[in-house]
Amino acid sequence: MPINHDVVGAEGAPIVHSWTSKDALLYAVGVGAGIDELAFTTENSHDVPQRVLPTMAAVIGAGVSGAISAIGSFDFAMLVHGEQSFVQHREIPVEGSLTATGKIVGIYDKGSGAVVAVEGECVDNATGETLLTVGSAIFIRGEGGWGGDRGPSGDRNAAPDRAADASVSYRVRPDQALTYRLSGDRNPLHSDPWFAALAGFDRPILHGLCTYGFTGRALLHTMCDSDPAKFRSMEGRFASPVFPGEELTIEMWNEGAGECIFQTRGEDGRVVLVGGRHTFDA
């Protein structure tokens, strides 16, 4: 049964998500943080209070994607995470609770598949203030071709035609996906070779949001002086799967006025995260 293309504007039910200090620590190690980033990987280091990596917004704000249920059923083996964005209105607390409400903002016909875009607000239940604005888009293979709107096209946030102003490389552990999945995304595409084969991969792939988290760490330490309070927003499109064990290189162009264009490359030089834009307090 094809997905319902006529639900743009539909809102999902509000979803409450709570997190603890332990959840924040687990997320940090899940995206590669270690002994050089103790503010994010321990709660008991002398004179280093625990803080939260800004890209954890994609995990605690995942409830906005609940609106996707309005499109009906589809084969989850055909789902690929296409884009992710968030705005951090204030620094994420080490523990807390929020209510996420999402809305479908677009369904686009890409021929070979459909893109479903959602966006929503995450309200801090302790203060009643908006903590995060989160957006994402999924690509569902085999659900296109109904003659609908193709949606936005062209390069967005294209990398400048000059050498990057900064680059950071991180090696992804071979078992990284097994740690990252403990933050909530238990899709077997990232852990089960049999399921990965059903989706056309010869082995499990890394979560796109894990690549996103590695990239966010580079932006935080390079553009924000490692201070999460300076991190305002991040957006990017997933262009190619990443396999655990690869080295990722994040290339950054500082455009001034608190704006950075970025992209992430895999070990063979291919771009795996493209159209990246990061804003920060300069």
Long-range contacts (C-beta under 8 A, 24 or more apart in sequence): 1-72, 1-73, 2-72, 2-143, 2-146, 3-71, 3-72, 3-73, 3-74, 3-107, 3-114, 3-116, 3-140, 3-143, 4-70, 4-71, 4-72, 5-71, 5-107, 5-114, 5-146, 5-148, 7-70, 7-71, 7-104, 7-107, 8-104, 8-105, 8-106, 8-107, 9-103, 9-104, 9-105, 10-67, 10-70, 10-103, 10-104, 11-67, 11-101, 11-102, 11-103, 11-104, 12-63, 12-64, 12-65, 12-66, 12-67, 12-68, 12-69, 12-70, 12-101, 12-102, 12-103, 12-118, 12-120, 13-66, 13-101, 14-63, 14-99, 14-100, 14-101, 15-63, 15-64, 15-66, 15-99, 15-100, 15-101, 16-63, 16-97, 16-98, 16-99, 16-100, 16-125, 17-60, 17-61, 17-62, 17-63, 17-97, 17-98, 17-99, 17-100, 18-95, 18-96, 18-97, 18-98, 19-56, 19-60, 19-95, 19-96, 19-97, 20-95, 21-50, 21-94, 21-95, 23-95, 23-183, 24-50, 24-52, 24-53, 24-56, 24-92, 24-94, 24-95, 25-50, 26-179, 26-182, 26-183, 27-52, 27-53, 27-56, 27-59, 27-183, 27-213, 28-53, 28-56, 29-179, 30-176, 30-179, 30-180, 30-181, 30-182, 30-183, 30-210, 30-213, 31-55, 31-180, 31-210, 31-213, 31-214, 31-216, 31-217, 32-170, 32-172, 32-173, 32-176, 32-213, 32-214, 32-217, 33-217, 37-217, 37-226, 39-226, 43-94, 50-94, 51-91, 51-94, 51-228, 52-91, 52-92, 52-93, 52-94, 52-228, 53-213, 53-216, 53-217, 53-220, 53-228, 54-86, 54-88, 54-91, 54-92, 54-216, 54-220, 54-228, 54-231, 54-234, 55-86, 55-209, 55-212, 55-213, 55-215, 55-216, 55-217, 55-234, 56-92, 56-213, 57-86, 57-88, 57-92, 57-122, 57-132, 57-134, 58-84, 58-86, 58-134, 58-136, 58-209, 58-212, 58-213, 59-183, 59-184, 59-209, 60-92, 60-98, 60-122, 60-132, 61-86, 61-98, 61-100, 61-120, 61-122, 61-132, 61-134, 62-100, 62-134, 62-184, 63-99, 63-100, 63-101, 63-102, 63-120, 63-122, 64-100, 64-101, 64-102, 64-103, 64-118, 64-119, 64-120, 64-121, 64-122, 64-134, 64-135, 64-136, 65-102, 65-118, 65-136, 65-138, 66-100, 66-102, 67-102, 67-103, 67-104, 67-118, 67-120, 68-102, 68-104, 68-116, 68-118, 68-138, 70-104, 71-104, 71-107, 71-116, 74-140, 74-143, 75-142, 76-187, 77-189, 77-195, 77-198, 77-199, 78-113, 78-140, 78-141, 78-142, 78-143, 78-199, 79-138, 79-139, 79-140, 79-141, 80-138, 80-139, 80-140, 80-141, 80-208, 80-238, 81-136, 81-138, 81-139, 81-207, 81-208, 81-209, 81-238, 82-115, 82-136, 82-137, 82-138, 82-139, 82-237, 82-238, 83-117, 83-135, 83-136, 83-137, 83-235, 83-236, 83-237, 83-238, 83-275, 84-135, 84-136, 84-137, 84-208, 84-209, 84-212, 84-235, 84-236, 84-238, 85-134, 85-135, 85-136, 85-233, 85-234, 85-235, 85-236, 86-132, 86-133, 86-134, 86-135, 86-233, 86-234, 86-235, 87-132, 87-133, 87-134, 87-232, 87-233, 88-131, 88-132, 88-228, 88-231, 88-232, 88-233, 89-129, 89-130, 89-131, 89-132, 89-133, 90-129, 90-131, 90-229, 91-228, 91-229, 92-131, 92-132, 92-228, 93-124, 96-124, 96-125, 96-126, 96-131, 97-124, 97-125, 97-126, 98-122, 98-123, 98-124, 98-125, 98-131, 98-132, 99-123, 99-125, 100-134, 102-134, 105-135, 106-137, 106-149, 106-151, 107-148, 108-148, 108-149, 108-150, 108-151, 108-152, 109-144, 109-145, 109-146, 109-147, 109-148, 109-149, 109-150, 109-151, 110-139, 110-144, 110-150, 110-151, 111-144, 111-145, 111-150, 112-141, 112-142, 112-144, 112-145, 113-139, 113-140, 113-141, 113-142, 113-143, 113-144, 114-139, 114-140, 114-143, 114-144, 115-139, 115-140, 115-151, 116-140, 117-151, 135-235, 155-275, 156-237, 156-275, 157-235, 157-236, 157-261, 157-275, 157-276, 157-277, 158-261, 158-275, 159-251, 159-253, 159-261, 159-263, 160-253, 160-255, 160-261, 162-253, 164-251, 164-252, 164-253, 165-252, 165-253, 165-254, 166-222, 166-251, 166-252, 166-254, 167-249, 167-250, 167-251, 167-252, 168-218, 168-221, 168-222, 168-249, 168-250, 168-252, 169-247, 169-248, 169-249, 169-250, 170-214, 170-217, 170-218, 170-247, 170-248, 170-250, 171-245, 171-246, 171-247, 171-248, 172-206, 172-210, 172-214, 172-242, 172-244, 172-245, 172-246, 172-247, 172-248, 173-244, 173-245, 174-244, 174-245, 175-244, 176-206, 176-210, 176-244, 177-204, 177-205, 177-206, 177-207, 177-210, 177-244, 180-206, 180-207, 180-209, 180-210, 180-213, 181-207, 185-209, 201-241, 203-243, 204-244, 205-241, 205-242, 205-243, 205-244, 206-241, 206-242, 206-243, 206-244, 206-246, 208-238, 208-242, 210-242, 211-238, 211-242, 211-248, 211-264, 211-272, 211-273, 212-236, 212-238, 212-273, 214-248, 214-250, 214-264, 215-248, 215-250, 215-262, 215-264, 215-273, 215-276, 218-250, 218-252, 218-262, 219-250, 219-252, 219-260, 219-262, 219-278, 219-280, 222-252, 223-252, 223-254, 223-260, 223-278, 223-280, 224-280, 224-281, 229-281, 230-280, 230-281, 231-278, 231-280, 232-258, 232-278, 232-279, 232-280, 232-281, 233-277, 233-278, 233-279, 234-276, 234-277, 234-278, 234-279, 235-275, 235-276, 235-277, 235-278, 236-262, 236-263, 236-264, 236-273, 236-274, 236-275, 236-276, 236-277, 237-273, 237-274, 237-275, 238-272, 238-273, 239-270, 239-271, 239-272, 239-273, 239-274, 240-266, 240-270, 240-271, 240-272, 241-272, 242-266, 242-272, 248-272, 252-278, 256-282, 257-282, 258-282
